[in-house]
Amino acid sequence: MIEQEYRELQRQHRILQNNLLLSEEERSRGGEMMIAENNAEFQAARANYEKEIGLLNVS
């Protein structure tokens, strides 16, 4: 009986470890996506700014 309970606890522990790893991977990927989106927004804003500065310099 004790061995069976021990094996069940080990099984639950492995499941929890796997869930934790998956959660960390998803969070990491989500962070990478946010960085990429923020970088794209920054580049677009920078291009717009440089365009406006260029127009001001022409005037």
mmCIF file of the N, C-alpha and C atoms, coordinates in Angstrom:
data_MODEL
# 
_entry.id   MODEL 
# 
loop_
_atom_site.group_PDB 
_atom_site.id 
_atom_site.type_symbol 
_atom_site.label_atom_id 
_atom_site.label_alt_id 
_atom_site.label_comp_id 
_atom_site.label_asym_id 
_atom_site.label_entity_id 
_atom_site.label_seq_id 
_atom_site.pdbx_PDB_ins_code 
_atom_site.Cartn_x 
_atom_site.Cartn_y 
_atom_site.Cartn_z 
_atom_site.occupancy 
_atom_site.B_iso_or_equiv 
_atom_site.pdbx_formal_charge 
_atom_site.auth_seq_id 
_atom_site.auth_comp_id 
_atom_site.auth_asym_id 
_atom_site.auth_atom_id 
_atom_site.pdbx_PDB_model_num 
ATOM 1   N N  . MET A 1 1  ? 0.821  -1.195 0.000   1.00 0.00 ? 1  MET A N  1 
ATOM 2   C CA . MET A 1 1  ? 0.000  0.000  0.000   1.00 0.00 ? 1  MET A CA 1 
ATOM 3   C C  . MET A 1 1  ? 0.868  1.264  0.000   1.00 0.00 ? 1  MET A C  1 
ATOM 4   N N  . ILE A 1 2  ? 1.882  1.287  0.844   1.00 0.00 ? 2  ILE A N  1 
ATOM 5   C CA . ILE A 1 2  ? 2.763  2.454  0.924   1.00 0.00 ? 2  ILE A CA 1 
ATOM 6   C C  . ILE A 1 2  ? 3.527  2.622  -0.384  1.00 0.00 ? 2  ILE A C  1 
ATOM 7   N N  . GLU A 1 3  ? 3.976  1.506  -0.961  1.00 0.00 ? 3  GLU A N  1 
ATOM 8   C CA . GLU A 1 3  ? 4.696  1.590  -2.233  1.00 0.00 ? 3  GLU A CA 1 
ATOM 9   C C  . GLU A 1 3  ? 3.804  2.155  -3.330  1.00 0.00 ? 3  GLU A C  1 
ATOM 10  N N  . GLN A 1 4  ? 2.561  1.747  -3.341  1.00 0.00 ? 4  GLN A N  1 
ATOM 11  C CA . GLN A 1 4  ? 1.621  2.242  -4.346  1.00 0.00 ? 4  GLN A CA 1 
ATOM 12  C C  . GLN A 1 4  ? 1.404  3.752  -4.172  1.00 0.00 ? 4  GLN A C  1 
ATOM 13  N N  . GLU A 1 5  ? 1.248  4.200  -2.945  1.00 0.00 ? 5  GLU A N  1 
ATOM 14  C CA . GLU A 1 5  ? 1.080  5.632  -2.676  1.00 0.00 ? 5  GLU A CA 1 
ATOM 15  C C  . GLU A 1 5  ? 2.337  6.404  -3.072  1.00 0.00 ? 5  GLU A C  1 
ATOM 16  N N  . TYR A 1 6  ? 3.487  5.817  -2.785  1.00 0.00 ? 6  TYR A N  1 
ATOM 17  C CA . TYR A 1 6  ? 4.756  6.453  -3.139  1.00 0.00 ? 6  TYR A CA 1 
ATOM 18  C C  . TYR A 1 6  ? 4.876  6.613  -4.657  1.00 0.00 ? 6  TYR A C  1 
ATOM 19  N N  . ARG A 1 7  ? 4.543  5.551  -5.398  1.00 0.00 ? 7  ARG A N  1 
ATOM 20  C CA . ARG A 1 7  ? 4.588  5.622  -6.865  1.00 0.00 ? 7  ARG A CA 1 
ATOM 21  C C  . ARG A 1 7  ? 3.609  6.664  -7.394  1.00 0.00 ? 7  ARG A C  1 
ATOM 22  N N  . GLU A 1 8  ? 2.433  6.745  -6.791  1.00 0.00 ? 8  GLU A N  1 
ATOM 23  C CA . GLU A 1 8  ? 1.452  7.746  -7.217  1.00 0.00 ? 8  GLU A CA 1 
ATOM 24  C C  . GLU A 1 8  ? 1.975  9.155  -6.950  1.00 0.00 ? 8  GLU A C  1 
ATOM 25  N N  . LEU A 1 9  ? 2.611  9.366  -5.818  1.00 0.00 ? 9  LEU A N  1 
ATOM 26  C CA . LEU A 1 9  ? 3.197  10.676 -5.524  1.00 0.00 ? 9  LEU A CA 1 
ATOM 27  C C  . LEU A 1 9  ? 4.314  11.010 -6.510  1.00 0.00 ? 9  LEU A C  1 
ATOM 28  N N  . GLN A 1 10 ? 5.116  10.019 -6.858  1.00 0.00 ? 10 GLN A N  1 
ATOM 29  C CA . GLN A 1 10 ? 6.171  10.242 -7.852  1.00 0.00 ? 10 GLN A CA 1 
ATOM 30  C C  . GLN A 1 10 ? 5.567  10.620 -9.205  1.00 0.00 ? 10 GLN A C  1 
ATOM 31  N N  . ARG A 1 11 ? 4.499  9.926  -9.581  1.00 0.00 ? 11 ARG A N  1 
ATOM 32  C CA . ARG A 1 11 ? 3.833  10.213 -10.850 1.00 0.00 ? 11 ARG A CA 1 
ATOM 33  C C  . ARG A 1 11 ? 3.283  11.634 -10.847 1.00 0.00 ? 11 ARG A C  1 
ATOM 34  N N  . GLN A 1 12 ? 2.629  12.029 -9.767  1.00 0.00 ? 12 GLN A N  1 
ATOM 35  C CA . GLN A 1 12 ? 2.081  13.381 -9.663  1.00 0.00 ? 12 GLN A CA 1 
ATOM 36  C C  . GLN A 1 12 ? 3.199  14.426 -9.685  1.00 0.00 ? 12 GLN A C  1 
ATOM 37  N N  . HIS A 1 13 ? 4.305  14.099 -9.049  1.00 0.00 ? 13 HIS A N  1 
ATOM 38  C CA . HIS A 1 13 ? 5.449  15.009 -9.031  1.00 0.00 ? 13 HIS A CA 1 
ATOM 39  C C  . HIS A 1 13 ? 5.989  15.220 -10.447 1.00 0.00 ? 13 HIS A C  1 
ATOM 40  N N  . ARG A 1 14 ? 6.125  14.139 -11.216 1.00 0.00 ? 14 ARG A N  1 
ATOM 41  C CA . ARG A 1 14 ? 6.584  14.256 -12.610 1.00 0.00 ? 14 ARG A CA 1 
ATOM 42  C C  . ARG A 1 14 ? 5.620  15.100 -13.439 1.00 0.00 ? 14 ARG A C  1 
ATOM 43  N N  . ILE A 1 15 ? 4.332  14.906 -13.241 1.00 0.00 ? 15 ILE A N  1 
ATOM 44  C CA . ILE A 1 15 ? 3.331  15.691 -13.974 1.00 0.00 ? 15 ILE A CA 1 
ATOM 45  C C  . ILE A 1 15 ? 3.475  17.165 -13.634 1.00 0.00 ? 15 ILE A C  1 
ATOM 46  N N  . LEU A 1 16 ? 3.626  17.470 -12.350 1.00 0.00 ? 16 LEU A N  1 
ATOM 47  C CA . LEU A 1 16 ? 3.784  18.865 -11.937 1.00 0.00 ? 16 LEU A CA 1 
ATOM 48  C C  . LEU A 1 16 ? 5.064  19.471 -12.507 1.00 0.00 ? 16 LEU A C  1 
ATOM 49  N N  . GLN A 1 17 ? 6.149  18.709 -12.511 1.00 0.00 ? 17 GLN A N  1 
ATOM 50  C CA . GLN A 1 17 ? 7.409  19.207 -13.085 1.00 0.00 ? 17 GLN A CA 1 
ATOM 51  C C  . GLN A 1 17 ? 7.248  19.495 -14.575 1.00 0.00 ? 17 GLN A C  1 
ATOM 52  N N  . ASN A 1 18 ? 6.590  18.587 -15.290 1.00 0.00 ? 18 ASN A N  1 
ATOM 53  C CA . ASN A 1 18 ? 6.369  18.792 -16.725 1.00 0.00 ? 18 ASN A CA 1 
ATOM 54  C C  . ASN A 1 18 ? 5.499  20.016 -16.969 1.00 0.00 ? 18 ASN A C  1 
ATOM 55  N N  . ASN A 1 19 ? 4.452  20.186 -16.168 1.00 0.00 ? 19 ASN A N  1 
ATOM 56  C CA . ASN A 1 19 ? 3.587  21.356 -16.317 1.00 0.00 ? 19 ASN A CA 1 
ATOM 57  C C  . ASN A 1 19 ? 4.356  22.639 -16.054 1.00 0.00 ? 19 ASN A C  1 
ATOM 58  N N  . LEU A 1 20 ? 5.227  22.620 -15.063 1.00 0.00 ? 20 LEU A N  1 
ATOM 59  C CA . LEU A 1 20 ? 6.035  23.796 -14.751 1.00 0.00 ? 20 LEU A CA 1 
ATOM 60  C C  . LEU A 1 20 ? 6.969  24.130 -15.912 1.00 0.00 ? 20 LEU A C  1 
ATOM 61  N N  . LEU A 1 21 ? 7.621  23.120 -16.467 1.00 0.00 ? 21 LEU A N  1 
ATOM 62  C CA . LEU A 1 21 ? 8.514  23.350 -17.606 1.00 0.00 ? 21 LEU A CA 1 
ATOM 63  C C  . LEU A 1 21 ? 7.753  23.906 -18.804 1.00 0.00 ? 21 LEU A C  1 
ATOM 64  N N  . LEU A 1 22 ? 6.588  23.343 -19.090 1.00 0.00 ? 22 LEU A N  1 
ATOM 65  C CA . LEU A 1 22 ? 5.783  23.841 -20.209 1.00 0.00 ? 22 LEU A CA 1 
ATOM 66  C C  . LEU A 1 22 ? 5.360  25.282 -19.975 1.00 0.00 ? 22 LEU A C  1 
ATOM 67  N N  . SER A 1 23 ? 4.979  25.576 -18.750 1.00 0.00 ? 23 SER A N  1 
ATOM 68  C CA . SER A 1 23 ? 4.559  26.938 -18.411 1.00 0.00 ? 23 SER A CA 1 
ATOM 69  C C  . SER A 1 23 ? 5.709  27.919 -18.594 1.00 0.00 ? 23 SER A C  1 
ATOM 70  N N  . GLU A 1 24 ? 6.903  27.544 -18.151 1.00 0.00 ? 24 GLU A N  1 
ATOM 71  C CA . GLU A 1 24 ? 8.075  28.408 -18.304 1.00 0.00 ? 24 GLU A CA 1 
ATOM 72  C C  . GLU A 1 24 ? 8.422  28.612 -19.777 1.00 0.00 ? 24 GLU A C  1 
ATOM 73  N N  . GLU A 1 25 ? 8.303  27.551 -20.578 1.00 0.00 ? 25 GLU A N  1 
ATOM 74  C CA . GLU A 1 25 ? 8.583  27.672 -22.012 1.00 0.00 ? 25 GLU A CA 1 
ATOM 75  C C  . GLU A 1 25 ? 7.585  28.610 -22.683 1.00 0.00 ? 25 GLU A C  1 
ATOM 76  N N  . GLU A 1 26 ? 6.308  28.471 -22.331 1.00 0.00 ? 26 GLU A N  1 
ATOM 77  C CA . GLU A 1 26 ? 5.281  29.333 -22.915 1.00 0.00 ? 26 GLU A CA 1 
ATOM 78  C C  . GLU A 1 26 ? 5.506  30.785 -22.517 1.00 0.00 ? 26 GLU A C  1 
ATOM 79  N N  . ARG A 1 27 ? 5.856  31.000 -21.259 1.00 0.00 ? 27 ARG A N  1 
ATOM 80  C CA . ARG A 1 27 ? 6.104  32.366 -20.794 1.00 0.00 ? 27 ARG A CA 1 
ATOM 81  C C  . ARG A 1 27 ? 7.311  32.956 -21.521 1.00 0.00 ? 27 ARG A C  1 
ATOM 82  N N  . SER A 1 28 ? 8.336  32.135 -21.733 1.00 0.00 ? 28 SER A N  1 
ATOM 83  C CA . SER A 1 28 ? 9.528  32.595 -22.440 1.00 0.00 ? 28 SER A CA 1 
ATOM 84  C C  . SER A 1 28 ? 9.188  32.967 -23.876 1.00 0.00 ? 28 SER A C  1 
ATOM 85  N N  . ARG A 1 29 ? 8.416  32.107 -24.540 1.00 0.00 ? 29 ARG A N  1 
ATOM 86  C CA . ARG A 1 29 ? 8.025  32.397 -25.921 1.00 0.00 ? 29 ARG A CA 1 
ATOM 87  C C  . ARG A 1 29 ? 7.152  33.639 -25.981 1.00 0.00 ? 29 ARG A C  1 
ATOM 88  N N  . GLY A 1 30 ? 6.277  33.800 -25.018 1.00 0.00 ? 30 GLY A N  1 
ATOM 89  C CA . GLY A 1 30 ? 5.434  34.989 -24.969 1.00 0.00 ? 30 GLY A CA 1 
ATOM 90  C C  . GLY A 1 30 ? 6.264  36.243 -24.807 1.00 0.00 ? 30 GLY A C  1 
ATOM 91  N N  . GLY A 1 31 ? 7.296  36.167 -23.990 1.00 0.00 ? 31 GLY A N  1 
ATOM 92  C CA . GLY A 1 31 ? 8.192  37.303 -23.799 1.00 0.00 ? 31 GLY A CA 1 
ATOM 93  C C  . GLY A 1 31 ? 8.930  37.652 -25.074 1.00 0.00 ? 31 GLY A C  1 
ATOM 94  N N  . GLU A 1 32 ? 9.365  36.624 -25.797 1.00 0.00 ? 32 GLU A N  1 
ATOM 95  C CA . GLU A 1 32 ? 10.054 36.862 -27.069 1.00 0.00 ? 32 GLU A CA 1 
ATOM 96  C C  . GLU A 1 32 ? 9.124  37.528 -28.069 1.00 0.00 ? 32 GLU A C  1 
ATOM 97  N N  . MET A 1 33 ? 7.857  37.114 -28.066 1.00 0.00 ? 33 MET A N  1 
ATOM 98  C CA . MET A 1 33 ? 6.885  37.718 -28.987 1.00 0.00 ? 33 MET A CA 1 
ATOM 99  C C  . MET A 1 33 ? 6.677  39.186 -28.643 1.00 0.00 ? 33 MET A C  1 
ATOM 100 N N  . MET A 1 34 ? 6.571  39.487 -27.344 1.00 0.00 ? 34 MET A N  1 
ATOM 101 C CA . MET A 1 34 ? 6.371  40.875 -26.931 1.00 0.00 ? 34 MET A CA 1 
ATOM 102 C C  . MET A 1 34 ? 7.570  41.729 -27.322 1.00 0.00 ? 34 MET A C  1 
ATOM 103 N N  . ILE A 1 35 ? 8.759  41.198 -27.145 1.00 0.00 ? 35 ILE A N  1 
ATOM 104 C CA . ILE A 1 35 ? 9.973  41.936 -27.512 1.00 0.00 ? 35 ILE A CA 1 
ATOM 105 C C  . ILE A 1 35 ? 9.973  42.207 -29.011 1.00 0.00 ? 35 ILE A C  1 
ATOM 106 N N  . ALA A 1 36 ? 9.622  41.201 -29.803 1.00 0.00 ? 36 ALA A N  1 
ATOM 107 C CA . ALA A 1 36 ? 9.590  41.371 -31.259 1.00 0.00 ? 36 ALA A CA 1 
ATOM 108 C C  . ALA A 1 36 ? 8.552  42.418 -31.656 1.00 0.00 ? 36 ALA A C  1 
ATOM 109 N N  . GLU A 1 37 ? 7.371  42.361 -31.021 1.00 0.00 ? 37 GLU A N  1 
ATOM 110 C CA . GLU A 1 37 ? 6.326  43.342 -31.328 1.00 0.00 ? 37 GLU A CA 1 
ATOM 111 C C  . GLU A 1 37 ? 6.763  44.743 -30.926 1.00 0.00 ? 37 GLU A C  1 
ATOM 112 N N  . ASN A 1 38 ? 7.348  44.868 -29.742 1.00 0.00 ? 38 ASN A N  1 
ATOM 113 C CA . ASN A 1 38 ? 7.818  46.179 -29.289 1.00 0.00 ? 38 ASN A CA 1 
ATOM 114 C C  . ASN A 1 38 ? 8.916  46.707 -30.202 1.00 0.00 ? 38 ASN A C  1 
ATOM 115 N N  . ASN A 1 39 ? 9.799  45.830 -30.649 1.00 0.00 ? 39 ASN A N  1 
ATOM 116 C CA . ASN A 1 39 ? 10.877 46.236 -31.547 1.00 0.00 ? 39 ASN A CA 1 
ATOM 117 C C  . ASN A 1 39 ? 10.305 46.708 -32.884 1.00 0.00 ? 39 ASN A C  1 
ATOM 118 N N  . ALA A 1 40 ? 9.307  46.001 -33.393 1.00 0.00 ? 40 ALA A N  1 
ATOM 119 C CA . ALA A 1 40 ? 8.682  46.397 -34.660 1.00 0.00 ? 40 ALA A CA 1 
ATOM 120 C C  . ALA A 1 40 ? 8.011  47.761 -34.512 1.00 0.00 ? 40 ALA A C  1 
ATOM 121 N N  . GLU A 1 41 ? 7.317  47.967 -33.387 1.00 0.00 ? 41 GLU A N  1 
ATOM 122 C CA . GLU A 1 41 ? 6.676  49.262 -33.144 1.00 0.00 ? 41 GLU A CA 1 
ATOM 123 C C  . GLU A 1 41 ? 7.724  50.368 -33.027 1.00 0.00 ? 41 GLU A C  1 
ATOM 124 N N  . PHE A 1 42 ? 8.808  50.076 -32.345 1.00 0.00 ? 42 PHE A N  1 
ATOM 125 C CA . PHE A 1 42 ? 9.880  51.059 -32.196 1.00 0.00 ? 42 PHE A CA 1 
ATOM 126 C C  . PHE A 1 42 ? 10.470 51.415 -33.560 1.00 0.00 ? 42 PHE A C  1 
ATOM 127 N N  . GLN A 1 43 ? 10.725 50.404 -34.379 1.00 0.00 ? 43 GLN A N  1 
ATOM 128 C CA . GLN A 1 43 ? 11.303 50.654 -35.702 1.00 0.00 ? 43 GLN A CA 1 
ATOM 129 C C  . GLN A 1 43 ? 10.351 51.487 -36.565 1.00 0.00 ? 43 GLN A C  1 
ATOM 130 N N  . ALA A 1 44 ? 9.051  51.206 -36.483 1.00 0.00 ? 44 ALA A N  1 
ATOM 131 C CA . ALA A 1 44 ? 8.072  51.976 -37.254 1.00 0.00 ? 44 ALA A CA 1 
ATOM 132 C C  . ALA A 1 44 ? 8.038  53.422 -36.772 1.00 0.00 ? 44 ALA A C  1 
ATOM 133 N N  . ALA A 1 45 ? 8.054  53.616 -35.457 1.00 0.00 ? 45 ALA A N  1 
ATOM 134 C CA . ALA A 1 45 ? 8.046  54.971 -34.903 1.00 0.00 ? 45 ALA A CA 1 
ATOM 135 C C  . ALA A 1 45 ? 9.325  55.707 -35.282 1.00 0.00 ? 45 ALA A C  1 
ATOM 136 N N  . ARG A 1 46 ? 10.435 55.003 -35.250 1.00 0.00 ? 46 ARG A N  1 
ATOM 137 C CA . ARG A 1 46 ? 11.714 55.618 -35.610 1.00 0.00 ? 46 ARG A CA 1 
ATOM 138 C C  . ARG A 1 46 ? 11.723 56.035 -37.085 1.00 0.00 ? 46 ARG A C  1 
ATOM 139 N N  . ALA A 1 47 ? 11.216 55.153 -37.955 1.00 0.00 ? 47 ALA A N  1 
ATOM 140 C CA . ALA A 1 47 ? 11.162 55.472 -39.386 1.00 0.00 ? 47 ALA A CA 1 
ATOM 141 C C  . ALA A 1 47 ? 10.273 56.690 -39.617 1.00 0.00 ? 47 ALA A C  1 
ATOM 142 N N  . ASN A 1 48 ? 9.141  56.741 -38.924 1.00 0.00 ? 48 ASN A N  1 
ATOM 143 C CA . ASN A 1 48 ? 8.233  57.876 -39.053 1.00 0.00 ? 48 ASN A CA 1 
ATOM 144 C C  . ASN A 1 48 ? 8.910  59.154 -38.565 1.00 0.00 ? 48 ASN A C  1 
ATOM 145 N N  . TYR A 1 49 ? 9.611  59.059 -37.444 1.00 0.00 ? 49 TYR A N  1 
ATOM 146 C CA . TYR A 1 49 ? 10.329 60.212 -36.890 1.00 0.00 ? 49 TYR A CA 1 
ATOM 147 C C  . TYR A 1 49 ? 11.400 60.696 -37.867 1.00 0.00 ? 49 TYR A C  1 
ATOM 148 N N  . GLU A 1 50 ? 12.178 59.751 -38.399 1.00 0.00 ? 50 GLU A N  1 
ATOM 149 C CA . GLU A 1 50 ? 13.235 60.120 -39.343 1.00 0.00 ? 50 GLU A CA 1 
ATOM 150 C C  . GLU A 1 50 ? 12.641 60.751 -40.603 1.00 0.00 ? 50 GLU A C  1 
ATOM 151 N N  . LYS A 1 51 ? 11.493 60.242 -41.039 1.00 0.00 ? 51 LYS A N  1 
ATOM 152 C CA . LYS A 1 51 ? 10.820 60.815 -42.205 1.00 0.00 ? 51 LYS A CA 1 
ATOM 153 C C  . LYS A 1 51 ? 10.401 62.253 -41.911 1.00 0.00 ? 51 LYS A C  1 
ATOM 154 N N  . GLU A 1 52 ? 9.811  62.465 -40.725 1.00 0.00 ? 52 GLU A N  1 
ATOM 155 C CA . GLU A 1 52 ? 9.381  63.814 -40.355 1.00 0.00 ? 52 GLU A CA 1 
ATOM 156 C C  . GLU A 1 52 ? 10.571 64.754 -40.227 1.00 0.00 ? 52 GLU A C  1 
ATOM 157 N N  . ILE A 1 53 ? 11.649 64.287 -39.624 1.00 0.00 ? 53 ILE A N  1 
ATOM 158 C CA . ILE A 1 53 ? 12.853 65.113 -39.490 1.00 0.00 ? 53 ILE A CA 1 
ATOM 159 C C  . ILE A 1 53 ? 13.392 65.454 -40.875 1.00 0.00 ? 53 ILE A C  1 
ATOM 160 N N  . GLY A 1 54 ? 13.382 64.469 -41.776 1.00 0.00 ? 54 GLY A N  1 
ATOM 161 C CA . GLY A 1 54 ? 13.835 64.705 -43.143 1.00 0.00 ? 54 GLY A CA 1 
ATOM 162 C C  . GLY A 1 54 ? 12.992 65.767 -43.829 1.00 0.00 ? 54 GLY A C  1 
ATOM 163 N N  . LEU A 1 55 ? 11.686 65.715 -43.604 1.00 0.00 ? 55 LEU A N  1 
ATOM 164 C CA . LEU A 1 55 ? 10.797 66.714 -44.199 1.00 0.00 ? 55 LEU A CA 1 
ATOM 165 C C  . LEU A 1 55 ? 11.063 68.090 -43.610 1.00 0.00 ? 55 LEU A C  1 
ATOM 166 N N  . LEU A 1 56 ? 11.371 68.133 -42.314 1.00 0.00 ? 56 LEU A N  1 
ATOM 167 C CA . LEU A 1 56 ? 11.663 69.420 -41.677 1.00 0.00 ? 56 LEU A CA 1 
ATOM 168 C C  . LEU A 1 56 ? 12.964 69.999 -42.215 1.00 0.00 ? 56 LEU A C  1 
ATOM 169 N N  . ASN A 1 57 ? 13.937 69.125 -42.461 1.00 0.00 ? 57 ASN A N  1 
ATOM 170 C CA . ASN A 1 57 ? 15.231 69.593 -42.970 1.00 0.00 ? 57 ASN A CA 1 
ATOM 171 C C  . ASN A 1 57 ? 15.128 70.102 -44.401 1.00 0.00 ? 57 ASN A C  1 
ATOM 172 N N  . VAL A 1 58 ? 14.188 69.559 -45.176 1.00 0.00 ? 58 VAL A N  1 
ATOM 173 C CA . VAL A 1 58 ? 14.006 69.987 -46.562 1.00 0.00 ? 58 VAL A CA 1 
ATOM 174 C C  . VAL A 1 58 ? 13.381 71.377 -46.600 1.00 0.00 ? 58 VAL A C  1 
ATOM 175 N N  . SER A 1 59 ? 12.506 71.652 -45.661 1.00 0.00 ? 59 SER A N  1 
ATOM 176 C CA . SER A 1 59 ? 11.777 72.935 -45.656 1.00 0.00 ? 59 SER A CA 1 
ATOM 177 C C  . SER A 1 59 ? 12.667 74.118 -45.462 1.00 0.00 ? 59 SER A C  1 
# 
